Amino acid sequence: MNDLPTIILNNGVSIPSIGMGPGILGYSARDSKSYTNPLCQFSYRVYNKICRYPKLVNNYVNAIINSFHVGFRLIDYSSSYGDGTLIGKAIRKSGIDRNTLFLTTRISNQVQWQGNIRECLFQQLKGMNTDYIDLLMFHWPVTNVYVDTWKEMIKLYKEGYCRALGVANCHQHHIEKLMEVADIIPAVNQFEVHPLFTQKTLISYCRNLGIQVESYTALARMDDRLFRLPSLKNIAKKYNKTVAQIVLRWHIQNDLIPVVRSLNPKRQMENISIFDFKLSSDEMEEIDGININARVRYDPDNCDFTIL
Ligand SMILES: NC(=O)c1ccc[n+]([C@@H]2O[C@H](COP(=O)([O-])OP(=O)(O)OC[C@H]3O[C@@H](n4cnc5c(N)ncnc54)[C@H](OP(=O)(O)O)[C@@H]3O)[C@@H](O)[C@H]2O)c1
């Protein structure tokens, strides 16, 4: 592991304090059209088609390699983004020692319905060219099936295929349900958090159980309601940082592990250069106060799992 600060999970495993999520190949959160583009809903048919565009694939793979160069070690992935081969390709091409990385993947909703949890993990392992995943999660608590998914994940954990188990997009009631049926408490809950949506109650619920929170969409996808705020611009100016760096630093000082997506080398470097300054408690409070309970992604209690 490089000198990035780390956090110890409830099973003793060490995890980097910030993650890079390359996301779906060919998808850009900047391009608002891609939100509604059906091609962005993952399917292997579509994925294989997109993989035929070498420029797109090379950009994606090179962006992952660059994220290693600037210091990212936690890669956040999901079987709903692809089969893992592009992550494997980036690892191979970069020459980085796999054991210095913290590879995360998630069980997609489709796989949960099909019940092929084991096959899905094995496919991800094959794609990434590794024999273990550092953190295995499910992508969404899909109604009626996520508890069974969790039980299958526990078997895989006990067999040594993953070093830690986590969940994503879980409210308190989802976690309570898992604890009723299983003897393992998730090490991580990954859900949407940023200054427009601070999720204090859920964070403290997780913290009390020793569940580490990973905050996704950590930059609120550069939402104008956040990035145009004069208060944030002023704080950024004071530290000679960008607003994105101030927001990511706010995550770190809240003991969250932000997961951020950028395929751009300059912005990747920017996103990881947040460990050389500290926000004051007044500034932390000021940023907390931005909260307007606004999600930019989906509410797990009110969404269509078939399109996620
Ligand atoms: N578990 C889940 O259900 C779930 C859901 C959503 C997301 N996630 C995870 O979280 C990751 C990030 O989420 P996200 O993509 O929704 O949101 P995000 O990281 O808040 O925003 C990504 C967008 O911000 C831009 N950006 C990144 N750094 C920047 C910077 N320093 N300055 C200016 N623009 C910057 C990126 O563009 P460029 O690439 O052009 O820099 C991209 O368009 C995903 O890749 C995924 O791994 C998980």
The ligand as a Tripos MOL2 file, in Angstrom:
@<TRIPOS>MOLECULE
LIG
   48    52     1     0     0
SMALL
NO_CHARGES

@<TRIPOS>ATOM
      1 N1        -23.4690    1.9000   -5.1790 N.am      1 LIG1
      2 C1        -24.1140    2.6540   -6.0280 C.2       1 LIG1
      3 O1        -25.3270    2.4500   -6.2750 O.2       1 LIG1
      4 C2        -23.4240    3.7920   -6.7030 C.ar      1 LIG1
      5 C3        -24.1840    4.7640   -7.3540 C.ar      1 LIG1
      6 C4        -23.5230    5.8370   -7.9490 C.ar      1 LIG1
      7 C5        -22.1350    5.9300   -7.8980 C.ar      1 LIG1
      8 N2        -21.4220    4.9440   -7.2830 N.ar      1 LIG1
      9 C6        -19.9310    4.9820   -7.2690 C.3       1 LIG1
     10 O2        -19.4740    6.3110   -7.0430 O.3       1 LIG1
     11 C7        -18.6530    6.7370   -8.1380 C.3       1 LIG1
     12 C8        -18.7720    8.2280   -8.3370 C.3       1 LIG1
     13 O3        -20.1160    8.6050   -8.4840 O.3       1 LIG1
     14 P1        -20.7070    9.5340   -9.6410 P.3       1 LIG1
     15 O4        -19.9910    9.3350  -10.9130 O.co2     1 LIG1
     16 O5        -22.1750    9.3210   -9.5750 O.co2     1 LIG1
     17 O6        -20.4890   11.0230   -9.0880 O.3       1 LIG1
     18 P2        -19.2960   12.0230   -8.7500 P.3       1 LIG1
     19 O7        -18.0310   11.2970   -8.5060 O.co2     1 LIG1
     20 O8        -19.8430   12.9310   -7.7200 O.co2     1 LIG1
     21 O9        -19.1890   12.8820  -10.0890 O.3       1 LIG1
     22 C9        -18.5310   12.4550  -11.2400 C.3       1 LIG1
     23 C10       -18.4690   13.6120  -12.2150 C.3       1 LIG1
     24 O10       -17.7000   14.6740  -11.6520 O.3       1 LIG1
     25 C11       -16.6450   15.0290  -12.5510 C.3       1 LIG1
     26 N3        -15.4760   15.3320  -11.7160 N.ar      1 LIG1
     27 C12       -14.7950   14.4660  -10.9140 C.ar      1 LIG1
     28 N4        -13.8010   15.1090  -10.2620 N.ar      1 LIG1
     29 C13       -13.8650   16.4000  -10.6390 C.ar      1 LIG1
     30 C14       -13.1240   17.5480  -10.3050 C.ar      1 LIG1
     31 N5        -12.1160   17.5040   -9.4410 N.pl3     1 LIG1
     32 N6        -13.4630   18.7340  -10.8990 N.ar      1 LIG1
     33 C15       -14.4840   18.7900  -11.7790 C.ar      1 LIG1
     34 N7        -15.2270   17.7320  -12.1330 N.ar      1 LIG1
     35 C16       -14.9260   16.5430  -11.5790 C.ar      1 LIG1
     36 C17       -16.4200   13.8450  -13.4650 C.3       1 LIG1
     37 O11       -16.0240   14.2470  -14.7580 O.3       1 LIG1
     38 P3        -14.5960   13.8350  -15.4220 P.3       1 LIG1
     39 O12       -14.5600   12.3370  -15.5260 O.co2     1 LIG1
     40 O13       -14.6560   14.4970  -16.7480 O.co2     1 LIG1
     41 O14       -13.5180   14.3870  -14.5210 O.co2     1 LIG1
     42 C18       -17.8150   13.2290  -13.5320 C.3       1 LIG1
     43 O15       -18.5690   13.8370  -14.5660 O.3       1 LIG1
     44 C19       -19.1350    5.8770   -9.3220 C.3       1 LIG1
     45 O16       -18.1920    5.7810  -10.3540 O.3       1 LIG1
     46 C20       -19.3550    4.5470   -8.6140 C.3       1 LIG1
     47 O17       -18.1100    3.9090   -8.4210 O.3       1 LIG1
     48 C21       -22.0350    3.8940   -6.6620 C.ar      1 LIG1
@<TRIPOS>BOND
     1     1     2 1
     2     2     3 2
     3     2     4 1
     4     4     5 ar
     5     4    48 ar
     6     5     6 ar
     7     6     7 ar
     8     7     8 ar
     9     8     9 1
    10     8    48 ar
    11     9    10 1
    12     9    46 1
    13    10    11 1
    14    11    12 1
    15    11    44 1
    16    12    13 1
    17    13    14 1
    18    14    15 2
    19    14    16 1
    20    14    17 1
    21    17    18 1
    22    18    19 2
    23    18    20 1
    24    18    21 1
    25    21    22 1
    26    22    23 1
    27    23    24 1
    28    23    42 1
    29    24    25 1
    30    25    26 1
    31    25    36 1
    32    26    27 ar
    33    26    35 ar
    34    27    28 ar
    35    28    29 ar
    36    29    30 ar
    37    29    35 ar
    38    30    31 1
    39    30    32 ar
    40    32    33 ar
    41    33    34 ar
    42    34    35 ar
    43    36    37 1
    44    36    42 1
    45    37    38 1
    46    38    39 2
    47    38    40 1
    48    38    41 1
    49    42    43 1
    50    44    45 1
    51    44    46 1
    52    46    47 1
@<TRIPOS>SUBSTRUCTURE
     1 LIG1         1 GROUP 0 **** ****
